[in-house]
Each structure stands twice: as structure tokens, then as C-alpha cells.
Amino acid sequence: MSLSDAYEDLDATALAELVAKGEATPDELLDEALARAERVNPQINALTNLVPDRARELIAKGLPEGPFRGVPFVLKDLGAAAVGFPVSSGSRLLEGSMPSVDSHFYAKLRDAGLVTFGRGTSPEFGCGPATESAVYGGPTRNPWNLERTSGGSSGGSGAAVAARVLPAAHASDGAGSTRIPAASCGLFGFKPTRARISQGPATGEGWGGLSSAGFVTRSVRDNAALMDVVSGPMPGDPYAAPAMEISYAQAADRAPGKLRAGVLTTTFTGAPIHADAKAAAEDAGALLASMGHEVVEAPLPEADIAGMLRATARLISAGTARTLQAIEAARGRPIQPGEVEPLALDAKRLAETISGADYLAAIETIHAFGRAFARYLSGMDVLVTPTLGEPPAECGRFTHAHGDFEAFRFGPGGVADYSPFTAAFNVSGQPAASVPLFWNAEGLPIGVQLATAFGEDALLMSLCADLERARPWAHRKPPVR
């Protein structure tokens, strides 16, 4: 098998083993990643701020003897501050900004031996379920169908991993932004329990605690091992997740035992969803039943879904406004129309109508929802839903040229209709994952979301790995790669 063939078919764990055995060098793997990026990125527009010379410097200095030594990697173009790696946050306003300190997240990945060489595209400031940003000159496209979005906000990472440029990439998830690209691109994406991964040292929490770092990967074992690398509190964190009794990797290596799985085939309010999304959830339920689990129809939750979504939108708009406010303060002049896209400007306008008391009311709403959802999941070990309410959207549907933030989210065909399932678990803080078990008649992946109780990350990872063993997906490859 040639190195190119091995690179296309092996996951990050296996590529690191090649390096450890002397069967490949970090430079050779980087050459392969860069060649693939050069070939497919003009089609999918997934990678940005590439700094291959910086990656060569890391290799030349000597890579740490970590579990992913020599494996090429990209960070999302949002967050994950890393010295030497410019970050634009999906915005022309910050194009090419250079971080001055390393985030704990990146430092841990660097120490694991990963060779970062650039970033994966993101919508401006992470606001949206598709990756369409003016700074990149067009949408990030799905390797399974170039007319469809790869998802957002970690859409560049999803597209690059699906197209076999990389075996794994950084993602983050404030309302579904790891799980949505995973579902759209036929990958595995895992959102951990709130505060499992430190956001320091520059940040305590993102979007009022909604946001979590993570990864999109082709294999469950890669995701589990990466989560072990970055998990754990750091000094000064405002709060931390409950400690896990076993590691993610250990969880992925063992069966979860017989579970009670509730399957939901409508939205949380009982509204119908696309036939493909419903079929994916039903198919997952049948697979779980064939594996010996008890599968039941999940009831609708007794929770204020509409209030939760409105409160989430307020936190996101406030987070966007705070980012823009900090930029204005740093440069000493206000942001002008044209410097950022209309959606971000309207998010800022909306935030300026929210009082301090209104913001606290939104926090109270999401906390109350978290308690309600904890009660809801107490009747089952795992909840199964589609990840999205429909197949991956056509490019252009979620462009940030949209100048009405609330209509973008809550208008007909908006974010709330498209992604009715994911944000609930950012609000509750519970772990949730998207698993690629189903493809529709058009050959598009339709992700299935699994969620467990707060702190039960190991159980969720164990179940995801068991599903991968029962129905492997790594052999599925998109047309563009």
C-alpha cells in the first residue's frame, strides 16, 4: 500500500503508529496533507490561514512523544488561540489576526505531537449552521454534494476531514457546531459535558456556558483519544465537569451494557421533520434493538422549548456584540457597515436592546431548561434523535448577508427549523454526539444524535463505539476527495 493510499484510509491513531514504527515520517504525512489540500480545497473552500512553514518548524524542532506524533491537523478558524497560527474568526474584520498566547486546548494538542498547519473555515463569529463567510470568498461546500453546505460553524473542519485531507480536526459547539458538520459530512462528532475542556487561559466560558470544544473525526477511537488529550480543568477555570471514572479511550473499548433508548422522530414540540431525518432516527432505533437494547418511543419533554431557543439566541447575540465591542475598544473607533457582515451587525443591534436584567433572565431560562431536560432524560439511558431536521441545506440558504438576526434564526426555514435538536444539549450541558449511520437515496449523510445524562460522557462514547462496530462507516467516501 502506498503512503497516499494509507493516508486516505487510516485514521489518526493508525497514522501515528506508522510514524512510531518508522514507516512514515511527520514530513511525509504533512506533504500528503498539503498535496490533498491543494487538490481539493479549490472545490470545497474548507481551509484557510495555512502556514506550512510553521508546521515544518515544529517538526524540525522535534515533536513531543505524544499519542498523535506526526499527524497533520488543523484548528478551527475561531477560538483555539495558538502562537504562529493566524485566526480570522470567519470575519474580514479580524483577517489574519495573530494570537499572542497559546490556549490550554492548543498546548495540549501540540504536546500530543499533532502537526498543525492551518485552520478550517467558520462562519463569521460562529453564528450559523452553515459555513458561508465573505472573508473566504464563498461558501464552504460539502464533499458529498458541492451544492450543499458542509454545516457550521465547524464546516471547514468537517469538509476537510470528509474529503480525506485530514483524519481529524478541531471543532467547537455552541448550539450544535460540532454535531451539525459531522452529520452533514458523514463523520463522528462529540460534544462533551459542559466544562469538560478548559477554554482558558484567555476565556472562562463561551456564550454563557453554551460552547464546548471538540473534534470531528472519521473514527470513534480517534475522537476518544483526542478528548483524553484535552479534557480536564485548568487553574482558574470558573467551573469543571464531574470527573470521569474511566477515560474516553477506555470507554470506547468496552461495551455499554444493555441500555434503555428513547427514540424521538418529531421535534421536541411534536412538529414533523423531513422524511429522511425521521428514517435515520427510526433506523438507529432498529439497529439498537438488534444489538439487544430496550428501545422505546421517547415522549415529548415537559420543557419550554421556544423559551430556551429565544434565550439561546439572546446569549449568542450578546456574545457577538461583546466580540465587536472588544474590537472597537482595541482599535479606538466604531465598526462601520461593510467591515462585518449584516447578520453580525444585526446581532449587535439586538444585543443593545437587551438590558442586564434581560440577560440574567435568559440565563435563568436556560438553567431552568437544563433542570427540565435532566428530568426528561432520567427515564432513559440515551435519547436518540436525528441531528438535523432535514438533509444538509443548499449553499446560500444561511448566508450572513441576511440582515435580520431573529428572522435568520426563527423565520420560516430558519435555524430553528433546520436544527431543532442540537441546541438543547448546549443549554442543558449534557453530552451529545452525532453518529453517521444513515445515508439517504441521494447519497447524502443524515446524522443521528445520541445524548446521555450530564457527566455520562463515558457511557455515550461507549455506545457510539459499539454502534461503529455494529455498522462501520469508515469505508464510505465522498465523490470529492
C-alpha positions in Angstrom: 0.0 0.0 0.0 1.4 3.4 -1.0 1.6 6.2 1.6 -1.1 8.1 -0.2 -3.5 5.1 0.0 -2.6 4.6 3.6 -3.2 8.2 4.4 -6.6 8.1 2.8 -7.8 5.0 4.6 -6.1 5.2 8.0 -7.3 7.2 11.0 -5.1 9.4 13.1 -4.3 6.7 15.6 -3.1 4.4 12.8 -1.1 7.2 11.1 0.7 7.9 14.4 1.5 4.2 14.6 3.2 4.4 11.2 5.4 7.2 12.5 6.2 5.4 15.7 7.3 2.3 13.7 9.4 4.4 11.3 7.2 3.5 8.3 6.4 7.2 7.7 7.8 10.5 8.8 6.0 13.6 10.0 7.3 15.5 7.0 5.9 12.8 4.6 2.5 13.0 6.3 2.5 16.7 6.1 3.4 16.6 2.4 0.5 14.3 1.8 -1.9 16.6 3.7 -0.7 19.7 1.8 -1.0 18.0 -1.5 -4.5 16.9 -0.8 -5.4 20.4 0.4 -4.0 21.9 -2.8 -6.1 19.4 -4.9 -9.5 19.6 -3.2 -9.6 23.0 -1.4 -10.4 24.9 -4.6 -13.6 22.8 -4.8 -14.7 22.8 -1.1 -13.2 26.0 0.2 -12.6 24.5 3.6 -9.1 25.6 4.7 -7.7 29.0 5.4 -4.7 30.7 7.0 -2.3 27.9 6.0 1.2 28.2 7.5 3.1 25.1 6.3 6.4 26.7 7.2 5.3 26.9 10.8 4.4 23.2 10.7 7.9 22.4 9.3 9.4 24.4 12.1 7.6 22.3 14.7 8.8 19.1 13.1 12.4 20.3 12.8 12.5 21.3 16.5 11.4 17.8 17.4 7.8 16.7 18.1 6.8 15.6 21.5 6.4 11.8 22.0 2.6 12.0 22.3 -0.1 9.7 21.1 -0.5 11.6 17.8 3.1 12.4 17.0 3.4 13.5 13.4 -0.3 13.5 12.4 -1.3 16.6 10.4 -4.1 18.7 12.0 -6.0 22.0 11.6 -7.6 24.2 14.1 -11.0 25.8 13.5 -10.8 29.5 12.4 -12.4 30.5 15.6 -11.0 30.3 19.1 -8.2 27.8 19.9 -5.6 30.6 20.2 -2.2 29.4 19.0 1.0 31.4 18.6 2.1 31.4 15.0 -1.3 30.4 13.6 -3.4 33.4 12.4 -7.1 33.3 13.1 -9.8 35.4 11.4 -12.9 34.2 13.3 -14.6 34.0 9.9 -14.5 37.8 9.6 -12.8 40.3 7.3 -12.6 42.5 10.4 -10.1 40.1 12.0 -8.5 38.6 8.9 -5.1 37.2 9.7 -5.1 38.2 13.4 -2.1 36.7 15.3 -2.7 35.3 18.8 -0.1 36.3 21.4 -0.6 33.3 23.7 -1.4 29.6 23.4 -4.8 28.4 24.6 -4.6 25.4 27.0 -6.5 23.5 24.3 -3.9 24.0 21.6 -1.0 23.5 24.0 -2.3 20.1 24.9 -2.8 19.1 21.3 0.8 20.3 20.4 2.2 18.3 23.3 0.3 15.2 21.9 2.5 15.5 18.8 0.0 16.9 16.3 1.3 18.9 13.5 -1.0 21.9 13.0 -0.6 23.7 9.6 -3.6 25.9 9.3 -7.3 26.4 10.1 -10.7 25.2 9.0 -13.2 27.8 7.8 -16.0 29.1 10.1 -19.0 31.5 9.6 -18.4 34.9 11.0 -18.0 34.6 14.8 -19.5 31.1 14.6 -23.1 32.3 14.2 -24.8 29.8 11.9 -25.4 26.1 10.9 -23.6 26.6 7.6 -20.1 28.0 6.8 -20.6 30.9 4.4 -18.3 33.8 5.1 -17.3 36.8 3.0 -13.7 36.6 4.2 -13.3 33.2 2.3 -14.9 34.5 -0.9 -17.7 32.0 -0.9 -19.4 29.1 0.9 -17.6 26.0 2.3 -19.1 23.1 0.3 -19.9 19.6 1.2 -17.7 16.9 -0.4 -20.7 14.6 -0.8 -22.5 17.2 -2.9 -20.9 20.6 -3.8 -24.3 22.3 -3.9 -24.8 21.5 -0.2 -23.3 23.0 2.9 -20.8 21.1 5.0 -22.5 22.6 8.1 -21.4 25.1 10.6 -19.9 26.5 12.4 -17.1 24.0 12.2 -17.8 23.5 8.5 -14.3 23.8 7.3 -13.1 21.1 9.6 -16.0 18.8 8.6 -15.4 19.2 4.9 -11.6 18.7 5.1 -11.9 15.5 7.2 -14.7 14.1 4.9 -12.6 14.9 1.8 -9.7 12.9 3.3 -7.4 15.9 3.7 -7.1 15.1 7.4 -8.2 12.2 9.6 -9.4 14.6 12.3 -9.8 18.3 13.0 -10.8 20.7 15.7 -14.4 21.7 16.1 -16.4 23.6 18.7 -20.1 23.5 19.6 -22.2 26.4 20.9 -25.6 25.3 19.5 -24.6 22.2 17.5 -21.5 23.4 15.7 -19.6 20.1 16.0 -22.5 17.8 15.5 -24.0 19.7 12.5 -20.9 19.4 10.3 -20.4 15.8 11.5 -24.0 15.0 10.4 -23.6 16.9 7.1 -20.3 15.3 6.2 -20.7 11.7 7.4 -18.4 12.0 10.3 -18.4 11.4 14.1 -18.7 14.5 16.3 -18.8 14.6 20.1 -19.9 17.4 22.3 -18.8 16.7 25.9 -20.4 17.6 29.2 -20.1 21.4 29.9 -16.7 22.4 31.1 -15.1 19.1 30.4 -12.5 21.0 28.4 -10.9 24.2 29.6 -11.4 27.4 27.5 -8.5 29.2 29.3 -6.4 31.0 29.8 -7.9 33.9 28.0 -11.6 32.8 28.3 -13.6 31.4 31.1 -16.6 30.3 29.2 -18.2 30.9 25.7 -21.7 32.1 25.1 -22.7 31.9 28.8 -21.6 28.3 29.1 -23.2 27.0 25.9 -19.9 26.4 24.0 -17.6 23.4 24.2 -14.6 22.4 22.2 -14.3 19.1 20.4 -13.4 17.3 17.2 -14.8 15.9 14.0 -13.2 12.5 13.1 -13.7 9.5 10.9 -13.3 7.0 13.8 -14.7 7.0 17.3 -11.4 5.9 18.7 -9.6 9.0 17.4 -12.2 11.2 18.9 -12.0 9.4 22.2 -8.2 9.6 22.3 -8.3 13.3 21.4 -10.8 14.0 24.1 -8.5 12.4 26.6 -5.7 14.7 25.4 -7.6 17.9 26.0 -10.0 17.1 28.9 -9.6 18.2 32.4 -9.8 21.5 34.3 -7.0 24.1 34.4 -6.1 26.5 37.1 -8.5 29.5 37.1 -11.4 27.8 35.3 -14.8 29.1 36.6 -16.1 25.6 37.0 -15.4 22.0 35.9 -17.3 18.9 34.8 -17.7 15.9 37.1 -14.6 13.7 37.0 -14.9 10.6 34.8 -14.2 7.2 36.4 -12.6 5.9 33.2 -11.0 7.6 30.2 -12.7 8.2 26.9 -10.4 5.7 25.2 -11.2 3.1 27.8 -14.9 3.7 27.3 -14.6 3.3 23.6 -13.0 -0.1 24.1 -15.9 -1.6 26.2 -19.5 -2.4 25.5 -22.0 -0.1 27.3 -24.3 -2.9 28.5 -28.0 -3.1 27.9 -29.5 0.4 27.7 -33.0 1.9 27.6 -33.0 4.1 24.5 -35.8 6.5 23.8 -36.3 7.4 20.1 -37.9 10.7 19.1 -39.0 11.2 15.4 -40.6 14.6 15.8 -39.1 17.9 17.1 -39.2 18.4 20.8 -42.5 20.2 20.4 -44.0 17.4 18.3 -43.7 19.1 14.9 -43.0 16.8 11.9 -39.5 16.6 10.4 -38.1 15.7 7.0 -38.8 12.1 6.0 -35.0 11.4 5.7 -34.4 12.6 9.2 -37.2 10.6 10.6 -36.0 7.5 8.7 -32.5 8.0 10.2 -33.8 8.0 13.7 -36.0 5.0 13.1 -33.2 3.1 11.5 -30.9 3.9 14.5 -33.6 2.6 16.9 -33.9 -0.6 14.9 -30.1 -1.1 15.0 -30.1 -0.5 18.8 -32.9 -3.1 19.2 -30.9 -5.6 17.1 -28.0 -5.1 19.4 -30.1 -6.1 22.4 -31.0 -2.7 23.8 -34.5 -1.8 25.0 -35.9 0.7 22.5 -39.0 2.8 23.3 -40.7 5.8 21.8 -39.5 8.8 23.6 -42.2 11.1 25.0 -42.1 14.9 24.3 -40.2 16.8 27.0 -42.1 18.9 29.5 -39.9 21.9 28.9 -40.1 25.4 27.4 -38.5 24.7 24.1 -39.5 28.1 22.5 -38.3 30.0 25.5 -35.0 28.1 25.5 -34.4 28.9 21.9 -35.1 32.6 22.3 -32.8 32.7 25.4 -30.1 31.0 23.4 -30.4 33.5 20.6 -30.1 36.3 23.1 -26.9 34.8 24.5 -25.5 34.4 21.0 -26.3 37.9 20.0 -24.8 39.2 23.3 -21.7 37.2 22.6 -21.4 38.6 19.1 -21.9 42.1 20.4 -19.2 41.6 23.1 -16.7 40.5 20.5 -17.4 43.5 18.4 -17.3 45.8 21.4 -13.9 44.5 22.4 -12.6 45.0 18.8 -13.9 48.6 18.9 -12.2 49.3 22.2 -8.9 47.8 21.0 -8.7 49.9 17.8 -10.4 53.1 19.2 -13.1 53.5 16.7 -16.5 52.1 16.0 -17.2 49.3 13.5 -18.6 50.5 10.2 -21.1 48.9 7.8 -19.2 46.7 5.4 -16.5 45.8 7.9 -18.6 42.9 9.2 -21.5 41.0 7.5 -25.1 42.2 8.0 -26.0 39.3 10.3 -23.3 40.2 12.9 -24.4 43.9 12.8 -28.0 43.0 13.4 -26.9 40.6 16.3 -25.1 43.6 17.8 -28.2 45.8 17.3 -30.4 43.2 19.0 -28.0 42.8 21.9 -28.0 46.5 22.5 -31.8 46.3 23.2 -31.2 43.7 25.9 -30.8 45.0 29.4 -28.7 43.5 32.1 -31.9 42.1 33.8 -33.0 40.7 30.4 -29.6 38.9 30.1 -29.9 37.4 33.5 -33.5 36.3 32.7 -32.1 34.5 29.7 -29.5 32.8 31.9 -32.3 31.8 34.3 -34.3 30.4 31.4 -31.6 28.2 30.2 -30.8 27.0 33.7 -34.5 26.1 34.2 -34.4 24.3 30.9 -31.4 22.3 31.9 -33.2 21.1 35.0 -36.2 20.1 33.0 -34.1 18.2 30.5 -32.3 16.4 33.2 -35.6 15.2 34.4 -36.6 14.3 30.9 -33.6 12.1 30.3 -33.9 10.4 33.7 -36.4 8.0 32.2 -33.9 6.6 29.7 -30.2 5.9 29.4 -29.9 7.5 26.0 -32.1 9.7 23.8 -32.0 9.2 20.0 -33.0 11.9 17.6 -31.8 13.0 14.1 -29.0 15.5 14.4 -30.8 17.9 12.0 -34.4 18.2 11.0 -33.6 17.7 7.3 -30.7 16.8 4.9 -27.8 19.2 4.5 -29.0 22.6 3.3 -28.3 24.0 -0.1 -25.5 26.6 -0.2 -26.8 30.1 0.1 -29.6 29.4 2.5 -27.8 30.5 5.6 -25.7 33.3 4.1 -24.7 36.1 6.6 -25.8 38.7 4.1 -29.1 38.1 5.9 -29.7 41.4 7.9 -32.3 40.2 10.4 -30.7 38.0 13.1 -34.1 36.9 14.6 -35.6 36.0 11.2 -32.4 34.2 10.4 -32.9 32.0 13.4 -36.7 31.9 13.8 -38.2 32.7 10.4 -39.6 30.1 8.0 -36.8 27.7 7.1 -34.5 29.3 9.6 -32.0 27.8 12.0 -34.7 26.7 14.5 -36.5 24.7 11.8 -33.3 23.3 10.3 -31.6 22.4 13.6 -34.3 21.7 16.1 -32.4 19.2 18.2 -28.8 20.2 18.9 -29.1 23.5 20.9 -31.0 21.7 23.7 -27.8 19.9 24.9 -25.7 23.0 24.8 -28.2 24.6 27.1 -28.5 21.6 29.4 -24.8 20.9 29.3 -25.4 17.2 28.7 -23.1 15.3 26.3 -24.3 14.6 22.8 -22.9 13.1 19.7 -23.7 12.8 16.0 -23.1 9.4 14.5 -23.0 8.7 10.7 -25.3 5.6 10.5 -27.6 6.6 7.6 -27.3 7.9 4.0 -30.4 8.9 2.0 -31.3 8.0 -1.5 -29.4 10.9 -2.9 -26.2 9.7 -1.2 -26.2 12.4 1.5 -25.3 11.5 5.1 -28.1 12.0 7.6 -26.6 12.1 11.1 -28.2 10.6 14.2 -27.8 12.3 17.5 -27.3 10.4 20.8 -27.5 12.1 24.2 -27.0 10.9 27.8 -27.3 12.4 31.3 -24.9 15.2 32.5 -21.5 13.8 33.2 -22.2 10.5 31.4 -19.6 11.1 28.7 -18.1 7.6 29.0 -21.4 5.9 28.6 -22.1 7.9 25.4 -18.7 7.3 23.9 -19.0 3.6 24.7 -22.3 3.4 22.9 -21.0 5.3 19.9 -18.1 2.9 19.6 -20.4 0.0 19.8 -22.5 1.4 17.0 -19.4 1.9 14.9 -18.5 -1.8 15.4 -22.1 -2.9 14.5 -22.3 -0.7 11.4 -18.8 0.6 10.3 -18.8 3.7 8.2 -15.1 4.5 7.5 -15.3 2.8 4.1 -17.8 5.4 2.9 -16.0 8.1 0.8 -17.5 11.2 -0.8 -17.1 11.9 -4.5 -14.8 14.9 -3.8 -11.5 13.8 -2.1 
